[in-house]
Amino acid sequence: MDTMGHPVFHRSPPVSGYFAADTTKPVRKPVKAKPIKDTLHGKDTLPPLPKDTAHPAPNDTAGIDSIPAGFITEDSLKNKDTIHVKLSKDSLDAPVAYKARDSIVLIVPDKKFFLYGNANTKYKDVDLTAEKMDYAQGTGIMHAMPSKDTAGKLVGRPVMVNAGQTFNSDTLLYNISSQKALIFNTRSQYGEGFIQSYETKKAPDNTIFGFKNGYTTCNLDTPHFAFRARKIKVIPNKLVISGPANLEIMGIPTPIYIPFAIFPLSQGQRSGLLPPQYTTTQQKGLGLENGGYYIGLGDNFDLTLRASIFSYGSWAITASPTYRKRYHYSGGLNLSFSNTRYGDPQVKQDFTSTHDFHVTWNHTMDSKAHPGTNFGASVNFASSTYNLYNVTDYNTRVNNNIGSSINFSKSWQGKPFNLSLGLNHSQNLQTHDVTISFPNAAFTVNTIYPFQPKEVVGTPKWYYKIGVGYSGNLQNSVAFKDSLFGKQPMWDALQTGFQHQVPISLSVPVMKGFTLSPGISYSERWYTKEIVRTWNPNEYNHGRGYRGKVDTLYKDGFFSSRDISTSLSLTTAMYGMYVFNKNSKIRAIRHVIRPTIGISYRPDLNGKYFYNLRYDTASAAVQRVSYFDGSNIGAPSSGTSGSINFGIDNNLEMKVFSKKDTSANHEKKIKLLDGFGINGSYNLLADSFKLSTFSLYARTNLFDKLNITASGTLDPYTYDRRGTRVDRYVWQDGKISLGHLTNASIAMSTSLQSQSKNAKAKDKELQDLAEQQNTDAAMLAQQRQAQMIRTNPGEYVDFDIPWKVDLSYSLSYSKAINIDSGRSVTTFNQGFTVNGDFSLTPKWKLGAQSTFDFVKMQIGYSNLYISRDLHCWQMSINVIPYGFYRSFSVTINPKAGILRDLRVNRTRQFYGDQ
């Protein structure tokens, strides 16, 4: 103080340093200030906010006469030998670093200091920044506040970073000793959510208590929506808990209240409730879907329980346990049971009640766990009406075929042996046909070269390349109606078959550019049933509308058949190139031809297993059939065969001039045809129909944009008026043709889209996601997400892509003879599919998925949707206007994953013809 008793103010240029408790004198007890009552807990823990007038005005003419008691400069800390002090009771356990851009003012008698201009204070893991700060050593309170610029706008709002958590506020009081804080008008981020609080108290363990709060996932200062709650508690890295909360949209309270809210903050496995989704349908009424509970059972197990209930009496429950052992295996099981009630029970013709089930199981094994051994499973089994009443996805509902497979395989390292065991299941939900194959087994021996020495010296002999292999295949299968599962007719239809194959091959070069490949193959089949079919002219055939039907009789026993064949083939490759002049953009076109020709011979060893079957009363037409037709390992070959086999494959590509190419010649290769060819054979020993059908194929991907595949079969023989095949070639009747087109197909597809605004960031995100290890719980969640995308594509559009379109076209044709009627049946299908969307504005997206059937000349399955980006929310309207399953839905949902179950959905579904 001066001689008049007034305090002296010390002003310094921008400085930084450390301070601690007064260690040179006994600490004088400060005058006790009137505390502020803790509005959340009723405890007097912090003093009142100091008025701004308590800050003295900086004095440019004042100098620093001395360092007051309790402050330690950086220089004094460095010279540790000069400090010999006794710590007082209010000493801190760590130094406090401080700095300011403008000035630091110290009031020595009052043990206070003031920081002006972008002030910063650090203590342990607390980093506090504000335009102005003051600290009272007697109370240990740090007071941070902003200031106003010349326009009257607040600048330098206090920001406190503590244990990775950031608090942005208007005013902040922090007790350095107790590590408690009182924060006013703060905004903090926790995961995907933001909390705005009028008053916040931070406990020493970083637990947050908020008063007059708003929770939102909108990142704007004035959010579009928020849950308003009077009290809220935040447990760092665990969860946010609030009492009763009211949903507020655009600052306007809504009539939507929740009694409490729990928002998880931590990542990883946590047990807890799974909120249901509200929905309404025409058939089931009002409902709550997929609510339940998640149970974390450690790193290796977890269990998800979900349930749905509807006002018309329908319900469904699902249990989904998953298991995993890192670097060994992982899997998941899904068990679903449902009870569906449609219509009014008082009106029997309109009322339907069904009990359904659905079972899926997926198991994968890490290939590194047991090298050479693998076990996997993909099981999908359900009642025939499960998809009809419990699935809303159109593609799943119209897909009537489901299947399962369980496989075990083992290979012996350093040895040519391989073993595989399996179970397969296929099911048609519409026809109720079920086929189960179990057990299936296959044992193979890779090609070995018995005449080749371990070490080849000199020129290899031709017989070194003689290779011998083996494959054995065991099949047990049964086909039945699902209503016969486990009953005696199912066991009566069980078939068992075993097939052995021993191929002997050799490949040697001859002449220049030719390869000669002779070979011998032996096969043997074992059967446990013979199938005997006879024509019964007296029985009425309802399918054909007149008398006459084929009766089938199964005969049990042990039967065997054998086949042996020899072959010799010659292959080569021919190249041709046409070079254009230097000024042409097309530099050259190259054509590669790979012809193949060969001969094969197979004696008739199975003639006794074939007989003539009559199938028509009027014409007494017969067909050569086998006792083993329909066997799970196939029927043996019939008759003696001595065939000439031929084929030709073509590849066509060109070089064009391209400025983008970095090579010296600026040339770019373009594939015109990846492959185009024809295959066939001529049986010299057959008594009729010596020439086989011709198989045609073509494939290409033009300009890496248009993918085209085509195939077909030409029959060189003529047909009579009844559609019966005649042993006479088409060209013998004067026609210039290789034959009739009995079947053909062509498919074309392309995908076009504009460049994404955030293409690089999204590619990196996808790459990072692919590198992460996915658990089965995550896999099941992805499957549910994929189903949601298929059901409501409007909710998952990418607004960063201005437009995209996927186009595909398919055409198929087939012509065959119906054995029962003896007449020709032609099938023709042609369809077009389009899937795309475009942005009307940066916030509006219009999209469509649709198919068109050119045969029926009508629109097939179509899905139209409109999406609106509402910043933190998204609205979508989905319409399926055509088909048996039609629907209309409006959905509004938040974008944040933590609130993904907070969906407002209104759906109407319609069944029947258009």
Secondary structure, DSSP 8 states (H G I E B T S, - for coil): --TTS----EEESS-EEEE----SS----------EE-TTT--EEE-----GGGS----TT-------TTEE-HHHHH-GGG------TT--SS-EEEE-SSEEEEETTTTEEEEEEEEEEEETTEEEEEEEEEEETTTTEEEEE-EE-TTS-EES--EEEETTEEEE-SEEEEETTTTEEEEEEEEEEETTEEEEEEEEEE-TT--EEEEEEEEES--SSS-SEEEEEEEEEEETTTEEEESSEEEEETTEEEEEEES-EEEE---S---EEE--EEEEETTTEEEEEEEEEEEE-SSSEEEEEEEEEETTS-EEEEEEEEEEETTTEEEEEEEEEEEEEES-TTSGGG-EEEEEEEEEEEEEE-TTTSTTEEEEEEEEEE-TTHHHHH---HHHHH--EEEEEEEEEEE-TTS-EEEEEEEEEEEETTT-EEEEEEEEEEEEEEEE-TTS-SS--SS--GGGG-EEEEEEEEEEEEEEEGGGTTSHHHHHT-EEEEEEEEEEE--EEETTTEEEEEEEEEEEEEEEEEEEEEEEEEEEETTTTEEEEEEEEEEEEEEEEEEEEEEEEEEE-EEEEEE--TTSSEEEEEEEEEEEEEEEEE----GGGEEEEE--TTT--EEEEETTTT-TT-----S-EEEEEEEEEEEEEEEEE-TT--STT-EEEEEEEEEEEEEEEEETT-SS--B--EEEEEEEEETTTEEEEEEEEEE-EEE-TTS-EEEEEGGGGT--SS-EEEEEEEEEEEEEE---TTHHHHHHHHHHHHHS---HHHHHHHHHHHHHHHH-GGGG--TTSSEEEEEEEEEEEEEEE-TTT--EEEEEEEEEEEEEEEEEETTEEEEEEEEEETTTTEEEEEEEEEEEEETTEEEEEEEE-SSSEEEEEEEEEESSGGGTT--EEEEEEEES--
